[in-house]
């Protein structure tokens, strides 16, 4: 039975969950809401599939590669300050997206959006971790509710996007972020206490950050441009070489740096590396397949933006329910079982998607549209709580940045790879959807084995000096 102090702490964390959830909501909303507007953006700005991939990945790439530095900023200057700055940047960039006169401006504004989003995720998770202190059960429930907020946005994004595009045009999907950011700023100023967990010894790593941008950006560019330009094109080859060289240089630079952006020793912590691999492969599969599914519905099946959004409606309830259930069950059993069950459920959903064809009835899509978010929603909160439980509180911003940077990088690569498989014609899109489903099935099998073999139950946490020690089985 919970003590009075525990009950007070649980009650006190609720406003913080509400405030930090808005940051997760806007970042996740812009992942899915854009997908249902792809055809309208293509028509309005004369963009082909490769250009649409850049509209999506221009947001995801800086979101991924800047998150590591964003985590350090939160640890150094305070998570509350970083979170408020992220909301302000995201709102300004959303306004620029909504007013963009051409695709180049839209892509540039999307990149700034991603930079703002990079500040939001690690800082919001760090604020939750600080509020939960060393109470693993409370942390698991808080992360489950926080993730549920983002999952509502992921699930509601297609529906909201379809309604907005149909009634107000594609620009409205970006302008809707302005009131959401404003509410988030207001709640944060009222509910989140001033920063107390600040380590002024943390420093930025400009060399490591630059090399990370070159590595991930080069890889994404090479994959996206392979289909329209050909694998032997100088741009494709140059980007591939740049990605490899930058990745190698990044590794050596970080291992020799006294204050690295990516502290590699963090990967030696129990449960940390398996959780990062798990989250990366799950995101690669989900975001990649979601991009191709939107092309399938709109360009191969002829759905309107509104009909596409409504087609995704089954995602909403299952995401919400599974996120909350994950937090409740994970607080009792530990993260291993929710991660395994979630990966198996997602595998079953992708297996069903692999059977979609040019005339598949919508009724056949409903079940995978329910099962996939149910599995994802069950697994990801457990994975996130695992990461936060693996590190000292003062490094929670950096740890959450590492895992979310890896996840978003996986998402960007998924869009690049699966989008390249899809092509422009309906036949190519259907073939690409099947190929993407098969690749995802392989990745999901891997993450299931990783969770089963390497994730261990967290019994409890206790403090020794300034560090939180997490005993494992």
C-alpha positions as CSV (number, residue, x, y, z in Angstrom):
1,X,0.0,0.0,0.0
2,X,1.3,3.4,-0.9
3,X,2.5,5.7,1.9
4,X,1.3,9.2,2.3
5,X,4.5,10.6,0.9
6,X,4.3,8.4,-2.2
7,X,0.7,9.4,-2.8
8,X,1.6,13.1,-2.5
9,X,4.5,12.6,-4.9
10,X,2.2,10.8,-7.4
11,X,-0.3,13.6,-7.2
12,X,2.3,16.3,-7.5
13,X,3.7,14.7,-10.7
14,X,0.4,14.9,-12.6
15,X,0.6,18.5,-13.6
16,X,4.2,17.9,-14.7
17,X,3.0,15.0,-16.9
18,X,0.4,17.3,-18.4
19,X,2.9,20.1,-19.1
20,X,5.6,17.8,-20.6
21,X,3.1,15.9,-22.7
22,X,2.5,18.9,-24.9
23,X,6.1,18.8,-26.1
24,X,5.8,15.2,-27.0
25,X,2.4,15.8,-28.6
26,X,3.6,18.5,-31.0
27,X,6.7,16.5,-32.0
28,X,4.8,13.3,-32.7
29,X,1.9,15.1,-34.3
30,X,4.2,16.4,-37.0
31,X,5.4,12.9,-37.7
32,X,2.0,11.6,-38.8
33,X,-0.1,14.6,-39.7
34,X,2.2,15.4,-42.6
35,X,1.8,12.0,-44.2
36,X,-1.9,12.5,-45.1
37,X,-1.1,15.8,-46.7
38,X,1.7,14.4,-49.0
39,X,-0.5,14.4,-52.1
40,X,-1.7,18.0,-51.5
41,X,1.8,19.2,-50.8
42,X,3.0,17.5,-54.0
43,X,0.3,19.1,-56.1
44,X,0.6,22.5,-54.5
45,X,4.4,22.8,-54.6
46,X,5.1,20.5,-57.6
47,X,7.1,17.9,-55.6
48,X,7.8,14.2,-56.5
49,X,8.3,11.3,-54.1
50,X,12.0,12.1,-53.4
51,X,11.0,15.7,-52.5
52,X,8.2,14.4,-50.2
53,X,10.8,12.2,-48.5
54,X,12.9,15.3,-47.9
55,X,9.8,17.1,-46.5
56,X,9.4,14.3,-44.0
57,X,13.1,13.6,-43.3
58,X,14.1,17.3,-43.1
59,X,12.2,17.3,-39.8
60,X,13.3,13.9,-38.6
61,X,17.0,14.3,-39.3
62,X,17.8,17.3,-37.2
63,X,15.3,16.0,-34.6
64,X,17.6,12.9,-34.4
65,X,21.1,14.3,-34.7
66,X,20.6,17.4,-32.5
67,X,19.0,15.5,-29.7
68,X,22.3,14.5,-28.2
69,X,23.4,18.1,-27.9
70,X,19.9,19.0,-26.7
71,X,20.3,16.5,-23.9
72,X,23.6,18.1,-22.9
73,X,22.0,21.5,-23.0
74,X,19.2,20.3,-20.7
75,X,21.8,18.8,-18.3
76,X,23.9,21.9,-18.3
77,X,21.4,24.8,-18.3
78,X,18.3,23.1,-16.9
79,X,15.7,20.9,-18.4
80,X,12.9,23.4,-17.8
81,X,14.7,26.1,-19.7
82,X,15.5,23.7,-22.5
83,X,11.9,22.6,-22.7
84,X,10.5,26.1,-22.9
85,X,13.1,27.1,-25.6
86,X,12.1,24.0,-27.6
87,X,8.4,25.0,-27.5
88,X,9.2,28.5,-28.7
89,X,11.4,27.4,-31.5
90,X,8.9,24.7,-32.6
91,X,6.1,27.3,-32.7
92,X,8.1,29.8,-34.8
93,X,9.2,27.1,-37.3
94,X,5.6,25.8,-37.6
95,X,4.5,29.3,-38.6
96,X,7.2,29.4,-41.2
97,X,6.1,26.0,-42.6
98,X,2.5,27.2,-42.8
99,X,3.6,30.3,-44.8
100,X,6.2,28.6,-47.0
101,X,6.0,29.8,-50.7
102,X,8.0,26.9,-52.1
103,X,9.4,23.5,-51.3
104,X,12.9,24.7,-50.4
105,X,11.5,27.1,-47.8
106,X,9.2,24.3,-46.4
107,X,12.1,21.9,-46.1
108,X,14.3,24.5,-44.4
109,X,11.5,25.4,-41.9
110,X,10.9,21.7,-41.3
111,X,14.6,21.4,-40.3
112,X,14.2,24.2,-37.7
113,X,11.1,22.4,-36.5
114,X,13.2,19.3,-36.0
115,X,15.8,21.4,-34.0
116,X,13.0,22.6,-31.7
117,X,11.7,19.1,-31.3
118,X,15.2,17.8,-30.4
119,X,15.1,20.1,-27.3
120,X,11.7,18.9,-26.3
121,X,12.0,15.2,-25.9
122,X,15.1,14.7,-23.7
123,X,14.2,17.7,-21.5
124,X,10.6,16.6,-21.0
125,X,11.7,13.1,-20.1
126,X,14.4,14.5,-17.7
127,X,11.7,16.6,-16.0
128,X,9.6,13.5,-15.5
129,X,12.6,11.6,-14.2
130,X,13.4,14.4,-11.7
131,X,9.8,14.5,-10.5
132,X,9.7,10.7,-10.0
133,X,13.0,10.7,-8.1
134,X,14.0,7.1,-7.4
135,X,10.5,5.6,-7.4
136,X,10.6,3.1,-10.3
137,X,6.9,2.3,-10.2
138,X,6.0,6.0,-10.3
139,X,8.4,6.6,-13.1
140,X,7.0,3.7,-15.2
141,X,3.4,5.0,-14.8
142,X,4.5,8.6,-15.5
143,X,6.3,7.6,-18.7
144,X,3.4,5.5,-19.7
145,X,1.0,8.5,-19.4
146,X,3.6,10.8,-21.1
147,X,3.9,8.3,-24.0
148,X,0.2,8.0,-24.2
149,X,0.0,11.7,-24.9
150,X,2.4,11.3,-27.8
151,X,0.6,8.3,-29.0
152,X,-2.7,10.2,-29.0
153,X,-0.9,12.7,-31.3
154,X,0.5,9.9,-33.5
155,X,-2.9,8.3,-33.8
156,X,-5.0,11.5,-34.1
157,X,-2.5,13.1,-36.5
158,X,-3.8,11.4,-39.7
159,X,-7.5,12.0,-38.7
160,X,-6.8,15.6,-37.7
161,X,-4.6,16.1,-40.8
162,X,-7.3,14.8,-43.1
163,X,-9.9,17.1,-41.6
164,X,-7.6,20.1,-41.7
165,X,-6.4,19.5,-45.3
166,X,-10.0,18.9,-46.5
167,X,-11.3,22.1,-44.9
168,X,-8.5,24.5,-44.6
169,X,-5.7,23.2,-46.9
170,X,-2.3,21.6,-46.2
171,X,-0.8,24.7,-44.6
172,X,-3.2,24.4,-41.6
173,X,-1.5,21.1,-40.5
174,X,1.5,23.3,-39.4
175,X,-0.4,26.2,-38.0
176,X,-2.3,24.0,-35.6
177,X,0.9,23.7,-33.6
178,X,0.8,27.3,-32.5
179,X,-2.0,27.0,-29.9
180,X,-0.6,23.7,-28.7
181,X,2.9,25.2,-28.1
182,X,1.3,28.2,-26.3
183,X,-0.6,25.9,-23.9
184,X,2.5,23.9,-23.3
185,X,4.5,27.0,-22.4
186,X,1.7,28.2,-20.1
187,X,1.4,24.9,-18.2
188,X,5.2,24.5,-17.9
189,X,5.6,28.0,-16.3
190,X,2.8,27.1,-13.8
191,X,3.4,23.5,-13.0
192,X,7.2,22.7,-13.4
193,X,9.4,24.0,-10.6
194,X,12.6,26.0,-11.5
195,X,15.6,23.9,-12.5
196,X,17.5,22.3,-9.6
197,X,19.4,19.4,-11.3
198,X,22.0,21.3,-13.3
199,X,25.5,20.3,-14.0
200,X,27.5,23.2,-15.2
201,X,30.4,21.0,-16.0
202,X,28.6,19.6,-19.1
203,X,29.9,21.1,-22.3
204,X,28.7,21.0,-25.9
205,X,30.7,19.0,-28.5
206,X,30.7,21.0,-31.8
207,X,33.0,18.6,-33.6
208,X,31.0,15.5,-32.6
209,X,27.8,17.3,-33.4
210,X,29.0,18.3,-36.9
211,X,30.3,14.8,-37.7
212,X,27.0,13.3,-36.5
213,X,25.0,15.6,-38.9
214,X,27.3,14.7,-41.8
215,X,27.1,10.9,-41.1
216,X,23.3,10.7,-40.7
217,X,22.6,13.3,-43.3
218,X,25.0,11.7,-45.9
219,X,23.5,8.3,-45.4
220,X,19.9,9.6,-45.8
221,X,20.8,11.6,-48.9
222,X,22.4,8.6,-50.5
223,X,19.4,6.4,-49.8
224,X,16.8,8.9,-50.9
225,X,18.6,9.9,-54.1
226,X,19.5,6.4,-55.2
227,X,16.2,5.7,-57.0
228,X,15.8,9.0,-59.0
229,X,19.6,9.4,-59.8
230,X,20.9,5.9,-59.8
231,X,23.4,4.2,-57.4
232,X,26.4,5.2,-59.5
233,X,25.6,9.0,-59.6
234,X,28.4,11.1,-58.1
235,X,26.0,12.7,-55.6
236,X,24.9,9.3,-54.3
237,X,28.4,7.9,-54.1
238,X,29.7,11.1,-52.6
239,X,27.1,11.1,-49.8
240,X,27.7,7.4,-49.1
241,X,31.5,8.0,-48.7
242,X,30.8,11.1,-46.6
243,X,28.5,9.2,-44.3
244,X,31.1,6.4,-43.7
245,X,34.0,8.8,-43.2
246,X,32.0,11.0,-40.9
247,X,30.8,8.0,-38.8
248,X,34.4,6.7,-38.4
249,X,35.7,10.2,-37.5
250,X,32.8,10.6,-35.1
251,X,33.7,7.5,-33.2
252,X,37.4,8.4,-32.8
253,X,36.5,12.0,-31.9
254,X,34.1,11.0,-29.2
255,X,36.4,8.4,-27.7
256,X,39.2,11.0,-27.3
257,X,37.0,13.9,-26.2
258,X,37.0,14.8,-22.5
259,X,33.4,15.9,-22.7
260,X,31.9,13.8,-25.6
261,X,28.4,14.4,-27.0
262,X,27.9,10.7,-27.0
263,X,29.5,9.1,-23.9
264,X,30.1,5.6,-25.2
265,X,30.5,4.3,-21.6
266,X,26.8,4.7,-21.2
267,X,26.2,1.8,-23.5
268,X,27.9,-0.5,-20.9
269,X,25.1,0.1,-18.4
270,X,22.8,-2.8,-17.8
271,X,19.8,-2.8,-20.2
272,X,20.8,0.4,-21.9
273,X,22.3,-0.9,-25.2
274,X,19.5,-3.5,-25.8
275,X,16.9,-0.9,-25.2
276,X,18.5,1.5,-27.7
277,X,18.6,-1.3,-30.3
278,X,15.0,-2.2,-29.6
279,X,13.8,1.4,-30.0
280,X,15.8,2.1,-33.1
281,X,14.5,-0.9,-35.0
282,X,10.9,-0.4,-33.9
283,X,11.0,3.2,-35.1
284,X,12.7,2.3,-38.4
285,X,9.9,-0.2,-39.1
286,X,7.0,2.0,-38.0
287,X,7.9,5.3,-39.5
288,X,9.1,3.8,-42.7
289,X,6.0,1.7,-43.3
290,X,3.7,4.6,-42.3
291,X,5.2,6.7,-45.1
292,X,4.7,4.0,-47.7
293,X,1.2,3.2,-46.4
294,X,0.2,6.8,-46.9
295,X,1.4,6.6,-50.5
296,X,-0.4,3.3,-50.9
297,X,-3.7,4.7,-49.7
298,X,-3.6,8.1,-51.6
299,X,-1.7,7.2,-54.8
300,X,-2.2,3.5,-55.3
301,X,-5.8,3.3,-54.0
302,X,-6.9,6.9,-54.8
303,X,-8.0,7.8,-51.2
304,X,-8.5,11.5,-50.5
305,X,-6.6,13.1,-47.6
306,X,-9.7,12.9,-45.4
307,X,-10.5,9.3,-46.3
308,X,-6.8,8.4,-45.6
309,X,-7.0,10.1,-42.2
310,X,-10.2,8.3,-41.3
311,X,-8.7,5.0,-42.5
312,X,-6.0,5.4,-39.8
313,X,-8.7,5.9,-37.1
314,X,-8.3,2.4,-35.5
315,X,-4.8,3.4,-34.5
316,X,-6.0,5.9,-32.0
317,X,-7.7,3.9,-29.3
318,X,-5.2,1.0,-29.3
319,X,-2.2,3.4,-28.9
320,X,-3.8,5.1,-25.9
321,X,-4.9,1.9,-24.2
322,X,-1.7,0.0,-24.8
323,X,0.5,2.9,-23.5
324,X,-1.4,3.2,-20.3
325,X,-1.5,-0.6,-19.9
326,X,2.3,-0.7,-20.5
327,X,2.9,1.7,-17.6
328,X,0.7,-0.2,-15.2
329,X,2.0,-3.7,-16.1
330,X,5.6,-2.5,-16.4
331,X,5.5,-1.0,-12.9
332,X,4.7,-4.5,-11.6
333,X,6.6,-6.9,-13.9
334,X,9.5,-4.8,-15.1
335,X,10.1,-3.9,-18.8
336,X,11.1,-7.2,-20.3
337,X,7.6,-8.8,-20.7
338,X,5.9,-5.6,-22.1
339,X,8.7,-5.2,-24.6
340,X,8.5,-8.9,-25.8
341,X,4.7,-8.9,-26.0
342,X,4.7,-5.6,-27.8
343,X,7.3,-6.7,-30.4
344,X,5.4,-10.0,-31.1
345,X,2.1,-8.1,-31.5
346,X,3.7,-5.6,-33.9
347,X,5.2,-8.5,-35.9
348,X,1.8,-10.0,-36.4
349,X,0.5,-6.7,-37.7
350,X,3.3,-6.3,-40.2
351,X,2.7,-9.9,-41.4
352,X,-0.9,-8.8,-42.3
353,X,0.3,-5.7,-44.0
354,X,2.6,-7.8,-46.3
355,X,-0.6,-9.2,-47.9
356,X,-2.1,-5.9,-49.0
357,X,-2.7,-5.6,-52.8
358,X,-4.2,-3.3,-55.4
359,X,-7.8,-4.1,-54.5
360,X,-7.6,-5.2,-50.9
361,X,-10.8,-4.3,-49.0
362,X,-10.4,-1.8,-46.2
363,X,-11.8,-4.3,-43.7
364,X,-8.6,-6.3,-44.2
365,X,-6.5,-3.3,-43.1
366,X,-8.4,-2.7,-39.9
367,X,-6.9,-5.5,-37.9
368,X,-3.2,-4.6,-38.6
369,X,-4.1,-1.0,-38.0
370,X,-5.2,-2.1,-34.5
371,X,-2.5,-4.7,-33.7
372,X,0.5,-2.6,-34.8
373,X,-0.1,0.4,-32.6
374,X,-1.1,-1.9,-29.7
375,X,2.2,-3.6,-29.9
376,X,4.2,-0.4,-30.3
377,X,2.3,1.3,-27.5
378,X,2.9,-1.6,-25.2
379,X,6.6,-1.9,-25.9
380,X,7.9,1.7,-26.2
381,X,7.0,3.0,-22.7
382,X,8.7,0.0,-21.2
383,X,11.8,0.6,-23.3
384,X,11.8,4.3,-22.3
385,X,11.5,3.5,-18.6
386,X,14.3,1.0,-18.9
387,X,16.6,3.7,-20.3
388,X,15.7,6.2,-17.5
389,X,16.2,3.5,-14.9
390,X,19.7,2.7,-16.1
391,X,21.4,6.1,-15.4
392,X,22.0,8.6,-12.7
393,X,19.5,11.4,-12.4
394,X,22.0,14.0,-13.5
395,X,22.5,12.2,-16.8
396,X,18.9,11.5,-17.5
397,X,18.7,14.2,-20.2
398,X,21.7,12.8,-22.0
399,X,20.4,9.2,-21.7
400,X,17.0,10.0,-23.0
401,X,18.6,12.0,-25.8
402,X,20.7,9.1,-26.8
403,X,17.9,6.6,-27.1
404,X,15.5,9.1,-28.8
405,X,18.2,10.2,-31.2
406,X,18.8,6.6,-32.1
407,X,15.0,6.1,-32.5
408,X,14.5,9.2,-34.7
409,X,17.6,8.3,-36.8
410,X,16.0,4.9,-37.3
411,X,12.8,6.6,-38.3
412,X,14.5,8.8,-40.8
413,X,16.4,5.9,-42.3
414,X,13.2,3.9,-42.5
415,X,11.5,6.7,-44.5
416,X,14.5,6.9,-46.8
417,X,14.8,3.2,-47.4
418,X,11.2,2.3,-47.7
419,X,10.4,5.4,-49.7
420,X,13.1,4.4,-52.1
421,X,11.6,1.0,-52.5
422,X,8.2,2.4,-53.2
423,X,8.8,4.6,-56.3
424,X,6.2,6.8,-58.0
425,X,3.7,4.4,-59.7
426,X,0.9,2.5,-58.0
427,X,2.6,-0.8,-59.0
428,X,5.9,0.3,-57.5
429,X,4.2,1.5,-54.4
430,X,2.5,-1.8,-53.7
431,X,5.7,-3.7,-54.4
432,X,7.6,-1.4,-52.1
433,X,5.0,-1.9,-49.4
434,X,5.4,-5.6,-49.5
435,X,9.2,-5.3,-49.5
436,X,9.1,-2.9,-46.6
437,X,6.8,-5.3,-44.6
438,X,9.3,-8.2,-45.1
439,X,12.2,-6.1,-43.9
440,X,10.2,-4.9,-40.9
441,X,9.4,-8.5,-40.0
442,X,13.1,-9.4,-39.9
443,X,13.8,-6.4,-37.7
444,X,11.0,-7.2,-35.4
445,X,12.2,-10.7,-35.0
446,X,15.6,-9.3,-34.0
447,X,14.2,-7.0,-31.3
448,X,12.0,-9.7,-29.8
449,X,15.1,-11.8,-29.4
450,X,17.1,-8.8,-28.0
451,X,14.4,-8.1,-25.4
452,X,14.1,-11.8,-24.4
453,X,17.8,-12.4,-24.0
454,X,19.2,-9.1,-22.8
455,X,16.5,-7.1,-20.9
456,X,16.4,-7.9,-17.2
457,X,13.8,-7.0,-14.7
458,X,14.4,-3.9,-12.5
459,X,13.4,-4.8,-9.0
460,X,13.9,-1.4,-7.3
461,X,16.2,1.6,-7.2
462,X,18.1,3.0,-4.3
463,X,20.6,5.8,-3.9
464,X,24.3,5.4,-3.0
465,X,25.8,8.8,-2.6
466,X,24.8,10.8,-5.6
467,X,24.1,7.9,-7.9
468,X,21.0,5.7,-8.4
469,X,21.9,2.0,-8.4
470,X,19.6,-0.3,-10.2
471,X,19.8,-4.0,-9.2
472,X,19.2,-6.5,-12.0
473,X,18.3,-10.2,-12.1
